[in-house]
Amino acid sequence: MAAASIPEGKYLNIHAGMTLHYHEAGSGDPVVFLHGSGPGASGYSNFKGNFPVFAENGFRAIVPDLPGFGLSSKPEDAAYVLEFFVAAIHGLISKLGIERCALLGNSLGGAIALRYTLDHPSIVSKLILMAPGGLEDLPVYLQMEGIQKMIQVFTAGPMDMESMRRLLTLQLHDPSLITDELLAERVSVAATQPRTVLTTMRVANMTDQLGEIRCPVLGFWGTNDRFNPASGAMKIVERCPQARVVLLNRCGHWVMVEHRDFFNRACLDFLRNG
């Protein structure tokens, strides 16, 4: 378990050997927030500037740590493939008794949201995506500067504050947003993560199935993204029947951090009005 630099929320046993940690705030229609991958990632670090605003505006915000991340279980013998994450999130949603919800995901979390929507269309009411994975073949992602650096750093050994800062500089267009608090949160989690979290991770290209997604979709993409190519935005718009995507310049991989107020307003309007 990571150090207390990440606030503790609630824990839910999904099945034998798998416990998910999550934060929950507010009441109303549920929105499940799915964070991205990378050393030290957690739901709280990704969405602490977002989910309280959703809660204040009449929604039930549920922010889990994916398996292998945050304060959730980190099995060393697991294959961290897309289906593994989807099964864990489905376990969480089922155990919480949620019959219908909106999914909000960035990067790996966006890929999980896409796969979950394809597998459980009756559960997902609306879909919010920020530079989601799962829209390119693996060689395309491996050519991205941010992905290359993330793999190098994570496999090199324990991370300190400065190595984490160098990595996050690739995530954000504006490096001034990288605070000591954020670095401490992620370094503490990274120290507990097995190497298999990244070495076994596999996410299939779901582009050809996007047309099956019938719920309304709101997407965001930073034009300065160095992890997931912004060309994926057009794939969503062209293939999903009810999709709109916002492109933001001077923005890297974390739209919800770099354009927090705009992101929160746009998401709340989408959830209320479609």
MIRO-669151 format. One record per residue (C-alpha): residue number from 1; residue in one letter; x, y, z. Coordinates in steps of 0.1 Angstrom, whole numbers, plus 5000, padded with zeros to 4 digits. Example, Ala and Ser with C-alpha at 12.3 -4.5 7.8 and 13.67 -1.06 7.14 Angstrom:
<recs>
<rec torvo="1" marro="A" xx="5123" yy="4955" zz="5078"/>
<rec torvo="2" marro="S" xx="5137" yy="4989" zz="5071"/>
</recs>
This chain:
<recs>
<rec torvo="1" marro="M" xx="5000" yy="5000" zz="5000"/>
<rec torvo="2" marro="A" xx="5013" yy="5035" zz="4991"/>
<rec torvo="3" marro="A" xx="5022" yy="5061" zz="5017"/>
<rec torvo="4" marro="A" xx="4995" yy="5084" zz="5030"/>
<rec torvo="5" marro="S" xx="5003" yy="5112" zz="5005"/>
<rec torvo="6" marro="I" xx="4972" yy="5099" zz="4987"/>
<rec torvo="7" marro="P" xx="4940" yy="5104" zz="5008"/>
<rec torvo="8" marro="E" xx="4923" yy="5071" zz="5017"/>
<rec torvo="9" marro="G" xx="4888" yy="5067" zz="5006"/>
<rec torvo="10" marro="K" xx="4868" yy="5034" zz="5006"/>
<rec torvo="11" marro="Y" xx="4877" yy="4999" zz="4998"/>
<rec torvo="12" marro="L" xx="4856" yy="4972" zz="4980"/>
<rec torvo="13" marro="N" xx="4865" yy="4936" zz="4976"/>
<rec torvo="14" marro="I" xx="4857" yy="4927" zz="4940"/>
<rec torvo="15" marro="H" xx="4866" yy="4890" zz="4942"/>
<rec torvo="16" marro="A" xx="4892" yy="4869" zz="4960"/>
<rec torvo="17" marro="G" xx="4925" yy="4886" zz="4959"/>
<rec torvo="18" marro="M" xx="4912" yy="4918" zz="4943"/>
<rec torvo="19" marro="T" xx="4903" yy="4950" zz="4963"/>
<rec torvo="20" marro="L" xx="4897" yy="4983" zz="4947"/>
<rec torvo="21" marro="H" xx="4902" yy="5016" zz="4965"/>
<rec torvo="22" marro="Y" xx="4880" yy="5045" zz="4954"/>
<rec torvo="23" marro="H" xx="4868" yy="5079" zz="4964"/>
<rec torvo="24" marro="E" xx="4831" yy="5088" zz="4963"/>
<rec torvo="25" marro="A" xx="4814" yy="5122" zz="4967"/>
<rec torvo="26" marro="G" xx="4780" yy="5136" zz="4960"/>
<rec torvo="27" marro="S" xx="4747" yy="5121" zz="4952"/>
<rec torvo="28" marro="G" xx="4726" yy="5119" zz="4921"/>
<rec torvo="29" marro="D" xx="4733" yy="5102" zz="4887"/>
<rec torvo="30" marro="P" xx="4766" yy="5083" zz="4890"/>
<rec torvo="31" marro="V" xx="4797" yy="5092" zz="4870"/>
<rec torvo="32" marro="V" xx="4826" yy="5068" zz="4872"/>
<rec torvo="33" marro="F" xx="4861" yy="5084" zz="4866"/>
<rec torvo="34" marro="L" xx="4888" yy="5061" zz="4851"/>
<rec torvo="35" marro="H" xx="4923" yy="5073" zz="4853"/>
<rec torvo="36" marro="G" xx="4953" yy="5067" zz="4829"/>
<rec torvo="37" marro="S" xx="4983" yy="5045" zz="4833"/>
<rec torvo="38" marro="G" xx="5019" yy="5055" zz="4840"/>
<rec torvo="39" marro="P" xx="5041" yy="5052" zz="4871"/>
<rec torvo="40" marro="G" xx="5023" yy="5064" zz="4902"/>
<rec torvo="41" marro="A" xx="4989" yy="5071" zz="4887"/>
<rec torvo="42" marro="S" xx="4958" yy="5071" zz="4908"/>
<rec torvo="43" marro="G" xx="4922" yy="5083" zz="4905"/>
<rec torvo="44" marro="Y" xx="4927" yy="5110" zz="4931"/>
<rec torvo="45" marro="S" xx="4959" yy="5124" zz="4914"/>
<rec torvo="46" marro="N" xx="4942" yy="5125" zz="4880"/>
<rec torvo="47" marro="F" xx="4908" yy="5139" zz="4890"/>
<rec torvo="48" marro="K" xx="4912" yy="5158" zz="4923"/>
<rec torvo="49" marro="G" xx="4904" yy="5191" zz="4905"/>
<rec torvo="50" marro="N" xx="4873" yy="5176" zz="4888"/>
<rec torvo="51" marro="F" xx="4853" yy="5151" zz="4908"/>
<rec torvo="52" marro="P" xx="4845" yy="5174" zz="4937"/>
<rec torvo="53" marro="V" xx="4830" yy="5199" zz="4912"/>
<rec torvo="54" marro="F" xx="4808" yy="5172" zz="4898"/>
<rec torvo="55" marro="A" xx="4797" yy="5162" zz="4933"/>
<rec torvo="56" marro="E" xx="4789" yy="5199" zz="4941"/>
<rec torvo="57" marro="N" xx="4767" yy="5200" zz="4910"/>
<rec torvo="58" marro="G" xx="4744" yy="5171" zz="4917"/>
<rec torvo="59" marro="F" xx="4763" yy="5140" zz="4905"/>
<rec torvo="60" marro="R" xx="4776" yy="5110" zz="4924"/>
<rec torvo="61" marro="A" xx="4813" yy="5109" zz="4916"/>
<rec torvo="62" marro="I" xx="4830" yy="5076" zz="4919"/>
<rec torvo="63" marro="V" xx="4868" yy="5076" zz="4914"/>
<rec torvo="64" marro="P" xx="4885" yy="5042" zz="4916"/>
<rec torvo="65" marro="D" xx="4921" yy="5033" zz="4915"/>
<rec torvo="66" marro="L" xx="4926" yy="5007" zz="4887"/>
<rec torvo="67" marro="P" xx="4942" yy="4974" zz="4897"/>
<rec torvo="68" marro="G" xx="4980" yy="4980" zz="4899"/>
<rec torvo="69" marro="F" xx="4976" yy="5017" zz="4907"/>
<rec torvo="70" marro="G" xx="4968" yy="5039" zz="4937"/>
<rec torvo="71" marro="L" xx="4958" yy="5020" zz="4968"/>
<rec torvo="72" marro="S" xx="4941" yy="4992" zz="4949"/>
<rec torvo="73" marro="S" xx="4954" yy="4956" zz="4948"/>
<rec torvo="74" marro="K" xx="4986" yy="4952" zz="4927"/>
<rec torvo="75" marro="P" xx="4989" yy="4915" zz="4918"/>
<rec torvo="76" marro="E" xx="5024" yy="4907" zz="4904"/>
<rec torvo="77" marro="D" xx="5011" yy="4876" zz="4885"/>
<rec torvo="78" marro="A" xx="4983" yy="4894" zz="4866"/>
<rec torvo="79" marro="A" xx="4984" yy="4902" zz="4830"/>
<rec torvo="80" marro="Y" xx="4974" yy="4939" zz="4828"/>
<rec torvo="81" marro="V" xx="4954" yy="4936" zz="4796"/>
<rec torvo="82" marro="L" xx="4923" yy="4956" zz="4788"/>
<rec torvo="83" marro="E" xx="4899" yy="4929" zz="4797"/>
<rec torvo="84" marro="F" xx="4915" yy="4926" zz="4831"/>
<rec torvo="85" marro="F" xx="4907" yy="4963" zz="4839"/>
<rec torvo="86" marro="V" xx="4872" yy="4961" zz="4824"/>
<rec torvo="87" marro="A" xx="4864" yy="4931" zz="4845"/>
<rec torvo="88" marro="A" xx="4876" yy="4949" zz="4877"/>
<rec torvo="89" marro="I" xx="4855" yy="4980" zz="4869"/>
<rec torvo="90" marro="H" xx="4825" yy="4959" zz="4861"/>
<rec torvo="91" marro="G" xx="4829" yy="4942" zz="4895"/>
<rec torvo="92" marro="L" xx="4830" yy="4976" zz="4912"/>
<rec torvo="93" marro="I" xx="4799" yy="4989" zz="4894"/>
<rec torvo="94" marro="S" xx="4780" yy="4957" zz="4901"/>
<rec torvo="95" marro="K" xx="4789" yy="4956" zz="4937"/>
<rec torvo="96" marro="L" xx="4779" yy="4992" zz="4942"/>
<rec torvo="97" marro="G" xx="4745" yy="4983" zz="4927"/>
<rec torvo="98" marro="I" xx="4748" yy="5008" zz="4899"/>
<rec torvo="99" marro="E" xx="4724" yy="4999" zz="4870"/>
<rec torvo="100" marro="R" xx="4733" yy="5029" zz="4848"/>
<rec torvo="101" marro="C" xx="4761" yy="5055" zz="4848"/>
<rec torvo="102" marro="A" xx="4782" yy="5078" zz="4828"/>
<rec torvo="103" marro="L" xx="4819" yy="5068" zz="4822"/>
<rec torvo="104" marro="L" xx="4847" yy="5094" zz="4821"/>
<rec torvo="105" marro="G" xx="4881" yy="5082" zz="4812"/>
<rec torvo="106" marro="N" xx="4915" yy="5095" zz="4800"/>
<rec torvo="107" marro="S" xx="4943" yy="5076" zz="4782"/>
<rec torvo="108" marro="L" xx="4941" yy="5040" zz="4795"/>
<rec torvo="109" marro="G" xx="4910" yy="5049" zz="4814"/>
<rec torvo="110" marro="G" xx="4895" yy="5061" zz="4781"/>
<rec torvo="111" marro="A" xx="4903" yy="5028" zz="4765"/>
<rec torvo="112" marro="I" xx="4887" yy="5010" zz="4794"/>
<rec torvo="113" marro="A" xx="4856" yy="5032" zz="4791"/>
<rec torvo="114" marro="L" xx="4853" yy="5024" zz="4753"/>
<rec torvo="115" marro="R" xx="4857" yy="4986" zz="4759"/>
<rec torvo="116" marro="Y" xx="4832" yy="4987" zz="4788"/>
<rec torvo="117" marro="T" xx="4807" yy="5006" zz="4767"/>
<rec torvo="118" marro="L" xx="4810" yy="4980" zz="4739"/>
<rec torvo="119" marro="D" xx="4807" yy="4951" zz="4763"/>
<rec torvo="120" marro="H" xx="4779" yy="4966" zz="4785"/>
<rec torvo="121" marro="P" xx="4760" yy="4991" zz="4764"/>
<rec torvo="122" marro="S" xx="4729" yy="4990" zz="4786"/>
<rec torvo="123" marro="I" xx="4748" yy="5003" zz="4816"/>
<rec torvo="124" marro="V" xx="4766" yy="5033" zz="4800"/>
<rec torvo="125" marro="S" xx="4744" yy="5064" zz="4796"/>
<rec torvo="126" marro="K" xx="4770" yy="5088" zz="4784"/>
<rec torvo="127" marro="L" xx="4807" yy="5086" zz="4776"/>
<rec torvo="128" marro="I" xx="4834" yy="5113" zz="4782"/>
<rec torvo="129" marro="L" xx="4868" yy="5106" zz="4768"/>
<rec torvo="130" marro="M" xx="4901" yy="5125" zz="4771"/>
<rec torvo="131" marro="A" xx="4928" yy="5113" zz="4746"/>
<rec torvo="132" marro="P" xx="4917" yy="5077" zz="4750"/>
<rec torvo="133" marro="G" xx="4939" yy="5048" zz="4742"/>
<rec torvo="134" marro="G" xx="4927" yy="5019" zz="4721"/>
<rec torvo="135" marro="L" xx="4925" yy="5038" zz="4688"/>
<rec torvo="136" marro="E" xx="4958" yy="5029" zz="4673"/>
<rec torvo="137" marro="D" xx="4979" yy="4997" zz="4669"/>
<rec torvo="138" marro="L" xx="5007" yy="4993" zz="4694"/>
<rec torvo="139" marro="P" xx="5036" yy="5003" zz="4671"/>
<rec torvo="140" marro="V" xx="5020" yy="5038" zz="4667"/>
<rec torvo="141" marro="Y" xx="5019" yy="5043" zz="4705"/>
<rec torvo="142" marro="L" xx="5055" yy="5030" zz="4708"/>
<rec torvo="143" marro="Q" xx="5066" yy="5058" zz="4685"/>
<rec torvo="144" marro="M" xx="5053" yy="5085" zz="4708"/>
<rec torvo="145" marro="E" xx="5079" yy="5104" zz="4728"/>
<rec torvo="146" marro="G" xx="5059" yy="5102" zz="4761"/>
<rec torvo="147" marro="I" xx="5053" yy="5064" zz="4758"/>
<rec torvo="148" marro="Q" xx="5089" yy="5058" zz="4751"/>
<rec torvo="149" marro="K" xx="5101" yy="5078" zz="4781"/>
<rec torvo="150" marro="M" xx="5075" yy="5063" zz="4804"/>
<rec torvo="151" marro="I" xx="5087" yy="5028" zz="4796"/>
<rec torvo="152" marro="Q" xx="5123" yy="5037" zz="4800"/>
<rec torvo="153" marro="V" xx="5117" yy="5054" zz="4834"/>
<rec torvo="154" marro="F" xx="5094" yy="5028" zz="4848"/>
<rec torvo="155" marro="T" xx="5117" yy="4998" zz="4839"/>
<rec torvo="156" marro="A" xx="5149" yy="5016" zz="4851"/>
<rec torvo="157" marro="G" xx="5142" yy="5012" zz="4888"/>
<rec torvo="158" marro="P" xx="5127" yy="5032" zz="4917"/>
<rec torvo="159" marro="M" xx="5116" yy="5067" zz="4908"/>
<rec torvo="160" marro="D" xx="5125" yy="5098" zz="4928"/>
<rec torvo="161" marro="M" xx="5109" yy="5133" zz="4926"/>
<rec torvo="162" marro="E" xx="5131" yy="5145" zz="4898"/>
<rec torvo="163" marro="S" xx="5127" yy="5115" zz="4875"/>
<rec torvo="164" marro="M" xx="5089" yy="5118" zz="4881"/>
<rec torvo="165" marro="R" xx="5091" yy="5155" zz="4872"/>
<rec torvo="166" marro="R" xx="5108" yy="5148" zz="4839"/>
<rec torvo="167" marro="L" xx="5082" yy="5123" zz="4830"/>
<rec torvo="168" marro="L" xx="5053" yy="5145" zz="4839"/>
<rec torvo="169" marro="T" xx="5068" yy="5173" zz="4819"/>
<rec torvo="170" marro="L" xx="5059" yy="5152" zz="4789"/>
<rec torvo="171" marro="Q" xx="5023" yy="5149" zz="4801"/>
<rec torvo="172" marro="L" xx="5017" yy="5186" zz="4804"/>
<rec torvo="173" marro="H" xx="5022" yy="5214" zz="4780"/>
<rec torvo="174" marro="D" xx="5025" yy="5238" zz="4810"/>
<rec torvo="175" marro="P" xx="5052" yy="5224" zz="4834"/>
<rec torvo="176" marro="S" xx="5042" yy="5249" zz="4861"/>
<rec torvo="177" marro="L" xx="5012" yy="5227" zz="4869"/>
<rec torvo="178" marro="I" xx="5036" yy="5200" zz="4882"/>
<rec torvo="179" marro="T" xx="5035" yy="5206" zz="4920"/>
<rec torvo="180" marro="D" xx="5056" yy="5190" zz="4947"/>
<rec torvo="181" marro="E" xx="5023" yy="5176" zz="4961"/>
<rec torvo="182" marro="L" xx="5015" yy="5158" zz="4928"/>
<rec torvo="183" marro="L" xx="5051" yy="5145" zz="4925"/>
<rec torvo="184" marro="A" xx="5050" yy="5131" zz="4961"/>
<rec torvo="185" marro="E" xx="5016" yy="5114" zz="4954"/>
<rec torvo="186" marro="R" xx="5029" yy="5097" zz="4923"/>
<rec torvo="187" marro="V" xx="5063" yy="5087" zz="4936"/>
<rec torvo="188" marro="S" xx="5047" yy="5070" zz="4967"/>
<rec torvo="189" marro="V" xx="5024" yy="5049" zz="4945"/>
<rec torvo="190" marro="A" xx="5051" yy="5041" zz="4919"/>
<rec torvo="191" marro="A" xx="5072" yy="5026" zz="4947"/>
<rec torvo="192" marro="T" xx="5045" yy="4999" zz="4952"/>
<rec torvo="193" marro="Q" xx="5038" yy="4990" zz="4916"/>
<rec torvo="194" marro="P" xx="5051" yy="4958" zz="4901"/>
<rec torvo="195" marro="R" xx="5069" yy="4961" zz="4868"/>
<rec torvo="196" marro="T" xx="5043" yy="4939" zz="4852"/>
<rec torvo="197" marro="V" xx="5018" yy="4968" zz="4853"/>
<rec torvo="198" marro="L" xx="5034" yy="4981" zz="4822"/>
<rec torvo="199" marro="T" xx="5053" yy="4952" zz="4807"/>
<rec torvo="200" marro="T" xx="5022" yy="4930" zz="4804"/>
<rec torvo="201" marro="M" xx="4998" yy="4959" zz="4794"/>
<rec torvo="202" marro="R" xx="4980" yy="4953" zz="4761"/>
<rec torvo="203" marro="V" xx="4952" yy="4974" zz="4747"/>
<rec torvo="204" marro="A" xx="4936" yy="4963" zz="4714"/>
<rec torvo="205" marro="N" xx="4927" yy="4988" zz="4686"/>
<rec torvo="206" marro="M" xx="4889" yy="4993" zz="4688"/>
<rec torvo="207" marro="T" xx="4886" yy="5018" zz="4660"/>
<rec torvo="208" marro="D" xx="4865" yy="4994" zz="4638"/>
<rec torvo="209" marro="Q" xx="4840" yy="4990" zz="4666"/>
<rec torvo="210" marro="L" xx="4834" yy="5026" zz="4674"/>
<rec torvo="211" marro="G" xx="4802" yy="5026" zz="4652"/>
<rec torvo="212" marro="E" xx="4786" yy="5002" zz="4678"/>
<rec torvo="213" marro="I" xx="4787" yy="5029" zz="4705"/>
<rec torvo="214" marro="R" xx="4752" yy="5044" zz="4704"/>
<rec torvo="215" marro="C" xx="4753" yy="5066" zz="4736"/>
<rec torvo="216" marro="P" xx="4763" yy="5103" zz="4734"/>
<rec torvo="217" marro="V" xx="4800" yy="5108" zz="4734"/>
<rec torvo="218" marro="L" xx="4820" yy="5139" zz="4744"/>
<rec torvo="219" marro="G" xx="4857" yy="5139" zz="4737"/>
<rec torvo="220" marro="F" xx="4887" yy="5161" zz="4745"/>
<rec torvo="221" marro="W" xx="4922" yy="5161" zz="4730"/>
<rec torvo="222" marro="G" xx="4952" yy="5183" zz="4734"/>
<rec torvo="223" marro="T" xx="4970" yy="5191" zz="4702"/>
<rec torvo="224" marro="N" xx="5003" yy="5190" zz="4720"/>
<rec torvo="225" marro="D" xx="4997" yy="5154" zz="4733"/>
<rec torvo="226" marro="R" xx="5029" yy="5134" zz="4733"/>
<rec torvo="227" marro="F" xx="5013" yy="5101" zz="4744"/>
<rec torvo="228" marro="N" xx="4983" yy="5095" zz="4722"/>
<rec torvo="229" marro="P" xx="4982" yy="5111" zz="4687"/>
<rec torvo="230" marro="A" xx="4954" yy="5137" zz="4683"/>
<rec torvo="231" marro="S" xx="4945" yy="5120" zz="4650"/>
<rec torvo="232" marro="G" xx="4923" yy="5097" zz="4672"/>
<rec torvo="233" marro="A" xx="4899" yy="5126" zz="4676"/>
<rec torvo="234" marro="M" xx="4887" yy="5123" zz="4640"/>
<rec torvo="235" marro="K" xx="4882" yy="5086" zz="4644"/>
<rec torvo="236" marro="I" xx="4857" yy="5092" zz="4672"/>
<rec torvo="237" marro="V" xx="4838" yy="5119" zz="4653"/>
<rec torvo="238" marro="E" xx="4837" yy="5100" zz="4621"/>
<rec torvo="239" marro="R" xx="4826" yy="5067" zz="4636"/>
<rec torvo="240" marro="C" xx="4805" yy="5073" zz="4667"/>
<rec torvo="241" marro="P" xx="4770" yy="5082" zz="4658"/>
<rec torvo="242" marro="Q" xx="4765" yy="5107" zz="4686"/>
<rec torvo="243" marro="A" xx="4799" yy="5122" zz="4692"/>
<rec torvo="244" marro="R" xx="4815" yy="5156" zz="4695"/>
<rec torvo="245" marro="V" xx="4852" yy="5162" zz="4702"/>
<rec torvo="246" marro="V" xx="4869" yy="5194" zz="4714"/>
<rec torvo="247" marro="L" xx="4905" yy="5200" zz="4704"/>
<rec torvo="248" marro="L" xx="4925" yy="5223" zz="4726"/>
<rec torvo="249" marro="N" xx="4958" yy="5239" zz="4717"/>
<rec torvo="250" marro="R" xx="4986" yy="5245" zz="4743"/>
<rec torvo="251" marro="C" xx="4974" yy="5213" zz="4759"/>
<rec torvo="252" marro="G" xx="4991" yy="5180" zz="4765"/>
<rec torvo="253" marro="H" xx="4978" yy="5147" zz="4777"/>
<rec torvo="254" marro="W" xx="4958" yy="5160" zz="4807"/>
<rec torvo="255" marro="V" xx="4930" yy="5182" zz="4794"/>
<rec torvo="256" marro="M" xx="4912" yy="5179" zz="4828"/>
<rec torvo="257" marro="V" xx="4943" yy="5194" zz="4845"/>
<rec torvo="258" marro="E" xx="4955" yy="5220" zz="4820"/>
<rec torvo="259" marro="H" xx="4920" yy="5233" zz="4811"/>
<rec torvo="260" marro="R" xx="4902" yy="5223" zz="4843"/>
<rec torvo="261" marro="D" xx="4875" yy="5250" zz="4845"/>
<rec torvo="262" marro="F" xx="4866" yy="5246" zz="4808"/>
<rec torvo="263" marro="F" xx="4866" yy="5208" zz="4811"/>
<rec torvo="264" marro="N" xx="4844" yy="5208" zz="4842"/>
<rec torvo="265" marro="R" xx="4819" yy="5232" zz="4827"/>
<rec torvo="266" marro="A" xx="4817" yy="5214" zz="4794"/>
<rec torvo="267" marro="C" xx="4813" yy="5180" zz="4811"/>
<rec torvo="268" marro="L" xx="4785" yy="5192" zz="4834"/>
<rec torvo="269" marro="D" xx="4766" yy="5207" zz="4805"/>
<rec torvo="270" marro="F" xx="4770" yy="5175" zz="4785"/>
<rec torvo="271" marro="L" xx="4758" yy="5154" zz="4814"/>
<rec torvo="272" marro="R" xx="4728" yy="5176" zz="4821"/>
<rec torvo="273" marro="N" xx="4718" yy="5184" zz="4785"/>
<rec torvo="274" marro="G" xx="4735" yy="5159" zz="4762"/>
</recs>
